[in-house]
Amino acid sequence: MRVEVDYLSEVLLGDHLRIRTWTEGFRRTSMVFLQEARRDPREGETDSTPVARARVVAVWIGGNGRPMRVPEEVRSGFENLEAPGL
C-alpha cells in the first residue's frame, strides 16, 4: 500500500470532518482511491474547508502472500463511486 497526503489546513479538537472517497482506477492487482477531507464550517464561516487530500494505492494480496487480481465484485462495486464536484 502507498499513501500520499497533502495537508491543506489545520484541524482542531471538536472540528467535524467529512471524508469523501472515490476511485481513480484499477490495474490488474491494484486499485487507486482518492480522498478529500473537508472541515464543516466553523462559527462565522460559510463554506466547508478542504483540510487534506490523499491518494491511496492498494494492492490485493492472496492467501499465499502474493499479489492477486482485484476480484470482479470489488471492481464492480467501486467503479460506481464518482468523484465529488470539487
DSSP file (Angstrom, degrees, kcal/mol; ACC not computed):
  #  RESIDUE AA STRUCTURE BP1 BP2  ACC     N-H-->O    O-->H-N    N-H-->O    O-->H-N    TCO  KAPPA ALPHA  PHI   PSI    X-CA   Y-CA   Z-CA
    1    1 A M              0   0    0      0, 0.0     2,-0.4     0, 0.0    57,-0.2   0.000 360.0 360.0 360.0 144.0    0.0    0.0    0.0
    2    2 A R  E     -A   57   0A   0     55,-2.1    55,-2.9     2,-0.0     2,-0.4  -1.000 360.0-170.8-131.5 134.4    1.1    3.5   -0.7
    3    3 A V  E     -A   56   0A   0     -2,-0.4     2,-0.5    53,-0.2    53,-0.2  -0.991   4.1-173.8-129.2 125.4   -0.5    6.7    0.7
    4    4 A E  E     -A   55   0A   0     51,-2.4    51,-2.3    -2,-0.4     2,-0.4  -0.980  11.2-173.4-115.6 127.5    0.3   10.2   -0.3
    5    5 A V  E     -A   54   0A   0     -2,-0.5     2,-0.6    49,-0.2    49,-0.2  -0.979  16.1-161.4-127.6 132.4   -1.3   13.0    1.7
    6    6 A D  E     -A   53   0A   0     47,-3.1    47,-1.9    -2,-0.4     2,-0.5  -0.959  16.2-149.7-107.4 117.1   -1.3   16.8    1.1
    7    7 A Y  E     +A   52   0A   0     -2,-0.6    45,-0.3    45,-0.2     3,-0.1  -0.773  22.4 170.8 -88.7 126.9   -2.3   18.6    4.3
    8    8 A L        +     0   0    0     43,-2.8     2,-0.3    -2,-0.5    44,-0.2   0.716  56.1   4.8-111.0 -28.6   -4.0   21.9    3.4
    9    9 A S  S    S-     0   0    0     42,-1.3    -1,-0.3    40,-0.1     2,-0.0  -0.984  78.3 -88.4-157.8 159.0   -5.4   23.4    6.6
   10   10 A E        -     0   0    0     -2,-0.3     2,-0.4    -3,-0.1    -2,-0.0  -0.332  28.5-153.9 -73.4 154.9   -5.4   22.9   10.4
   11   11 A V        -     0   0    0     40,-0.0     2,-0.3    -2,-0.0     3,-0.0  -0.998  11.8-159.0-126.6 132.6   -8.0   20.7   12.2
   12   12 A L    >   -     0   0    0     -2,-0.4     3,-2.6     1,-0.1     2,-0.0  -0.777  34.5 -84.2-111.4 155.4   -8.8   21.5   15.9
   13   13 A L  T 3  S+     0   0    0     -2,-0.3     3,-0.1     1,-0.3    -1,-0.1  -0.345 119.4  28.7 -53.6 129.8  -10.3   19.3   18.6
   14   14 A G  T 3  S+     0   0    0      1,-0.4    -1,-0.3    -3,-0.0     2,-0.1   0.189  87.5 130.6  98.9 -16.2  -14.0   19.5   18.1
   15   15 A D    <   -     0   0    0     -3,-2.6     2,-0.5     1,-0.0    -1,-0.4  -0.415  53.2-135.1 -66.5 146.6  -14.0   20.1   14.4
   16   16 A H        -     0   0    0     24,-0.2    24,-3.0    -3,-0.1     2,-0.3  -0.903  21.6-161.4-104.7 132.9  -16.3   17.9   12.3
   17   17 A L  E     -B   39   0A   0     -2,-0.5     2,-0.5    22,-0.2    22,-0.2  -0.863  12.7-154.5-116.3 148.3  -14.8   16.4    9.2
   18   18 A R  E     -B   38   0A   0     20,-2.6    20,-2.5    -2,-0.3     2,-0.5  -0.991  13.6-159.5-118.1 127.1  -16.4   14.8    6.1
   19   19 A I  E     -B   37   0A   0     -2,-0.5     2,-0.4    18,-0.2    18,-0.2  -0.928   4.6-166.6-110.4 124.0  -14.3   12.3    4.2
   20   20 A R  E     -B   36   0A   0     16,-2.6    16,-2.0    -2,-0.5     2,-0.4  -0.910   5.0-171.8-110.3 138.4  -15.1   11.6    0.6
   21   21 A T  E     +B   35   0A   0     -2,-0.4     2,-0.3    14,-0.2    14,-0.2  -0.991  11.8 158.5-131.1 136.3  -13.6    8.6   -1.2
   22   22 A W  E     -B   34   0A   0     12,-2.2    12,-3.1    -2,-0.4     2,-0.3  -0.959  38.5-100.6-148.7 165.6  -13.7    7.7   -4.9
   23   23 A T  E     -B   33   0A   0     55,-0.4    10,-0.3    58,-0.4    60,-0.1  -0.705  17.2-171.5 -95.1 141.0  -11.7    5.5   -7.3
   24   24 A E  E     -     0   0A   0      8,-3.1     2,-0.3     1,-0.4     9,-0.2   0.751  66.0 -61.4 -92.0 -33.2   -9.2    6.8   -9.8
   25   25 A G  E     -B   32   0A   0      7,-1.2     7,-2.8     2,-0.0    -1,-0.4  -0.964  43.9-102.8 167.9 177.0   -8.8    3.5  -11.5
   26   26 A F  E     -B   31   0A   0     -2,-0.3     5,-0.2     5,-0.2     2,-0.2  -0.931  17.6-171.2-126.2 147.9   -7.8   -0.2  -11.4
   27   27 A R        -     0   0    0      3,-3.2    43,-0.3    -2,-0.3    -2,-0.0  -0.623  51.9 -82.3-117.8-173.0   -4.8   -2.1  -12.5
   28   28 A R  S    S+     0   0    0     -2,-0.2    42,-2.2     1,-0.2     3,-0.0   0.940 124.3   9.6 -59.5 -49.9   -4.6   -5.9  -12.6
   29   29 A T  S    S+     0   0    0     40,-0.3    31,-2.6    38,-0.0     2,-0.3   0.335 125.9  53.3-114.2   5.5   -3.6   -6.3   -8.9
   30   30 A S  E     - C   0  59A   0     29,-0.2    -3,-3.2    40,-0.1     2,-0.3  -0.912  54.9-157.2-139.9 164.7   -4.2   -2.8   -7.5
   31   31 A M  E     -BC  26  58A   0     27,-2.2    27,-2.7    -2,-0.3     2,-0.5  -0.981  14.7-138.2-140.0 151.4   -6.7    0.0   -7.2
   32   32 A V  E     -BC  25  57A   0     -7,-2.8    -8,-3.1    -2,-0.3    -7,-1.2  -0.953  16.4-169.4-117.4 125.0   -6.2    3.7   -6.6
   33   33 A F  E     -BC  23  56A   0     23,-2.9    23,-2.9    -2,-0.5     2,-0.4  -0.862   7.0-155.6-107.4 144.6   -8.5    5.7   -4.3
   34   34 A L  E     -BC  22  55A   0    -12,-3.1   -12,-2.2    -2,-0.4     2,-0.3  -0.942  15.3-172.1-113.7 144.2   -8.6    9.4   -4.0
   35   35 A Q  E     -BC  21  54A   0     19,-2.4    19,-2.5    -2,-0.4     2,-0.4  -0.979  12.7-167.7-136.5 148.7   -9.9   11.0   -0.8
   36   36 A E  E     -BC  20  53A   0    -16,-2.0   -16,-2.6    -2,-0.3     2,-0.5  -0.994   7.7-157.5-135.5 131.2  -10.7   14.5    0.4
   37   37 A A  E     -BC  19  52A   0     15,-2.8    14,-3.0    -2,-0.4    15,-1.5  -0.925  13.7-173.6-106.0 128.7  -11.3   15.6    4.0
   38   38 A R  E     -BC  18  50A   0    -20,-2.5   -20,-2.6    -2,-0.5     2,-0.4  -0.973  19.2-133.8-124.2 138.1  -13.3   18.8    4.5
   39   39 A R  E     -BC  17  49A   0     10,-3.3    10,-2.1    -2,-0.4   -22,-0.2  -0.753  27.7-116.3 -88.7 131.3  -13.9   20.5    7.8
   40   40 A D        -     0   0    0    -24,-3.0   -24,-0.2    -2,-0.4     7,-0.1  -0.308  50.8 -79.8 -59.1 150.9  -17.5   21.6    8.4
   41   41 A P        -     0   0    0      0, 0.0    -1,-0.1     0, 0.0     2,-0.1  -0.258  45.3-140.9 -57.8 136.1  -17.8   25.4    8.6
   42   42 A R    >   -     0   0    0      5,-0.2     3,-2.6     1,-0.2     5,-0.0  -0.409  47.4 -61.4 -84.7 171.1  -16.8   26.9   12.0
   43   43 A E  T 3  S+     0   0    0      1,-0.3    -1,-0.2    -2,-0.1     3,-0.1  -0.330 129.8  19.1 -56.5 129.5  -18.8   29.8   13.5
   44   44 A G  T 3  S+     0   0    0      1,-0.3     2,-0.3    -3,-0.1    -1,-0.3   0.280 103.0 107.9  91.0 -10.3  -18.6   32.7   11.1
   45   45 A E    <   -     0   0    0     -3,-2.6    -1,-0.3     1,-0.1     3,-0.1  -0.725  48.5-167.2 -98.4 151.3  -17.6   30.6    8.1
   46   46 A T        +     0   0    0     -2,-0.3     2,-0.3    -3,-0.1    -1,-0.1   0.679  67.5  47.6-108.4 -23.3  -20.0   29.9    5.3
   47   47 A D  S    S-     0   0    0     -7,-0.1    -5,-0.2    -5,-0.0     2,-0.1  -0.849  83.8-106.0-120.9 154.3  -18.2   27.1    3.4
   48   48 A S        -     0   0    0     -2,-0.3    -8,-0.2    -7,-0.1    -2,-0.1  -0.446  37.2-133.3 -70.3 153.4  -16.6   23.8    4.3
   49   49 A T  E     - C   0  39A   0    -10,-2.1   -10,-3.3    -2,-0.1     2,-0.3  -0.936   9.4-125.7-114.9 126.2  -12.8   24.0    4.2
   50   50 A P  E     + C   0  38A   0      0, 0.0   -12,-0.3     0, 0.0     3,-0.1  -0.553  31.4 173.1 -67.9 129.6  -10.6   21.3    2.5
   51   51 A V  E     +     0   0A   0    -14,-3.0   -43,-2.8     1,-0.4   -42,-1.3   0.640  59.9   4.2-111.9 -21.9   -8.1   20.1    5.1
   52   52 A A  E     -AC   7  37A   0    -15,-1.5   -15,-2.8   -45,-0.3    -1,-0.4  -0.979  50.1-160.5-161.8 150.5   -6.4   17.2    3.3
   53   53 A R  E     -AC   6  36A   0    -47,-1.9   -47,-3.1    -2,-0.3     2,-0.3  -0.997  19.5-172.2-132.2 139.1   -6.3   15.3    0.0
   54   54 A A  E     -AC   5  35A   0    -19,-2.5   -19,-2.4    -2,-0.4     2,-0.4  -0.944  20.2-156.4-134.7 152.8   -4.9   11.8   -0.3
   55   55 A R  E     -AC   4  34A   0    -51,-2.3   -51,-2.4    -2,-0.3     2,-0.5  -0.996  19.0-169.3-126.2 122.8   -4.1    9.2   -3.0
   56   56 A V  E     -AC   3  33A   0    -23,-2.9   -23,-2.9    -2,-0.4     2,-0.6  -0.959  10.1-164.5-120.2 124.4   -4.1    5.6   -1.8
   57   57 A V  E     -AC   2  32A   0    -55,-2.9   -55,-2.1    -2,-0.5     2,-0.4  -0.947  14.1-171.0-106.9 117.9   -2.7    2.7   -3.9
   58   58 A A  E     - C   0  31A   0    -27,-2.7   -27,-2.2    -2,-0.6     2,-0.5  -0.926   8.0-156.7-113.3 132.4   -3.9   -0.6   -2.5
   59   59 A V  E     - C   0  30A   0     -2,-0.4     2,-0.4   -29,-0.2   -29,-0.2  -0.912  18.7-127.2-108.2 132.3   -2.6   -4.0   -3.7
   60   60 A W        -     0   0    0    -31,-2.6     8,-2.3    -2,-0.5     2,-0.4  -0.652  24.5-161.3 -79.8 130.1   -4.7   -7.2   -3.3
   61   61 A I  B     -D   67   0B   0     -2,-0.4     2,-0.0     6,-0.3     8,-0.0  -0.950   6.3-143.6-116.7 129.9   -2.8   -9.9   -1.6
   62   62 A G    >   -     0   0    0      4,-3.0     3,-2.3    -2,-0.4     6,-0.0  -0.219  36.8 -90.0 -83.2 177.0   -3.9  -13.6   -1.8
   63   63 A G  T 3  S+     0   0    0      1,-0.3    -1,-0.1     2,-0.1    -2,-0.0   0.701 125.9  60.7 -60.3 -21.0   -3.7  -16.3    0.9
   64   64 A N  T 3  S-     0   0    0      2,-0.2    -1,-0.3     3,-0.0    -2,-0.0   0.402 117.8-111.0 -87.7   3.0   -0.3  -17.2   -0.4
   65   65 A G  S <  S+     0   0    0     -3,-2.3    -2,-0.1     1,-0.3     3,-0.0   0.557  82.1 115.0  81.5   7.7    1.1  -13.7    0.4
   66   66 A R  S    S-     0   0    0      1,-0.1    -4,-3.0     0, 0.0    -1,-0.3  -0.790  76.7 -89.3-109.6 153.5    1.5  -12.8   -3.3
   67   67 A P  B     -D   61   0B   0      0, 0.0     2,-0.3     0, 0.0    -6,-0.3  -0.284  48.4-171.2 -57.9 143.5   -0.4  -10.1   -5.3
   68   68 A M        -     0   0    0     -8,-2.3    -8,-0.4   -39,-0.3     2,-0.0  -0.900  32.4 -79.0-133.7 163.6   -3.6  -11.3   -6.9
   69   69 A R        -     0   0    0     -2,-0.3   -40,-0.3     1,-0.1   -41,-0.1  -0.342  53.7-103.6 -60.7 138.6   -6.1   -9.9   -9.4
   70   70 A V        -     0   0    0    -42,-2.2    -1,-0.1   -43,-0.3   -40,-0.1  -0.507  47.9-106.3 -62.5 125.6   -8.6   -7.5   -7.9
   71   71 A P    >>  -     0   0    0      0, 0.0     4,-2.3     0, 0.0     3,-0.7  -0.238  20.0-125.5 -59.0 143.5  -11.8   -9.5   -7.5
   72   72 A E  H 3> S+     0   0    0      1,-0.3     4,-2.9     2,-0.2     5,-0.2   0.858 109.5  56.5 -59.1 -38.7  -14.5   -8.6  -10.1
   73   73 A E  H 3> S+     0   0    0      1,-0.2     4,-1.6     2,-0.2    -1,-0.3   0.831 108.3  48.5 -65.7 -29.7  -17.1   -8.0   -7.4
   74   74 A V  H <> S+     0   0    0     -3,-0.7     4,-2.3     2,-0.2     5,-0.2   0.937 111.9  48.9 -71.8 -47.5  -14.8   -5.4   -5.8
   75   75 A R  H  X S+     0   0    0     -4,-2.3     4,-2.2     1,-0.2    -2,-0.2   0.944 113.6  45.7 -55.3 -50.6  -14.1   -3.7   -9.1
   76   76 A S  H  X S+     0   0    0     -4,-2.9     4,-0.5     1,-0.2    -1,-0.2   0.863 112.7  51.3 -66.3 -34.8  -17.8   -3.5  -10.0
   77   77 A G  H  < S+     0   0    0     -4,-1.6     3,-0.3    -5,-0.2    -1,-0.2   0.878 117.6  37.2 -67.8 -37.9  -18.7   -2.2   -6.5
   78   78 A F  H >< S+     0   0    0     -4,-2.3     3,-1.7     1,-0.2   -55,-0.4   0.706  99.3  74.7 -90.0 -20.3  -16.2    0.5   -6.5
   79   79 A E  H 3< S+     0   0    0     -4,-2.2    -1,-0.2     1,-0.3    -2,-0.1   0.744  90.2  61.6 -64.2 -20.8  -16.4    1.6  -10.2
   80   80 A N  T 3< S+     0   0    0     -4,-0.5     2,-0.4    -3,-0.3    -1,-0.3   0.558  76.9 106.1 -83.8  -7.0  -19.7    3.3   -9.4
   81   81 A L    <   -     0   0    0     -3,-1.7   -58,-0.4    -4,-0.1     2,-0.3  -0.594  59.8-156.5 -72.4 128.4  -18.1    5.7   -7.0
   82   82 A E        -     0   0    0     -2,-0.4   -61,-0.1   -61,-0.1    -2,-0.1  -0.809  21.0-104.5-108.8 148.4  -18.0    9.1   -8.6
   83   83 A A        -     0   0    0     -2,-0.3     2,-0.0   -60,-0.1   -61,-0.0  -0.456  42.0-117.1 -64.7 136.8  -15.7   12.0   -7.9
   84   84 A P        -     0   0    0      0, 0.0     2,-0.9     0, 0.0    -1,-0.1  -0.357  35.2 -92.3 -71.0 157.8  -17.5   14.7   -6.0
   85   85 A G              0   0    0      1,-0.2    -2,-0.0    -2,-0.0     0, 0.0  -0.615 360.0 360.0 -69.0 106.9  -17.8   18.1   -7.5
   86   86 A L              0   0    0     -2,-0.9    -1,-0.2    -3,-0.0    -3,-0.0   0.435 360.0 360.0 -94.9 360.0  -14.7   19.8   -6.1
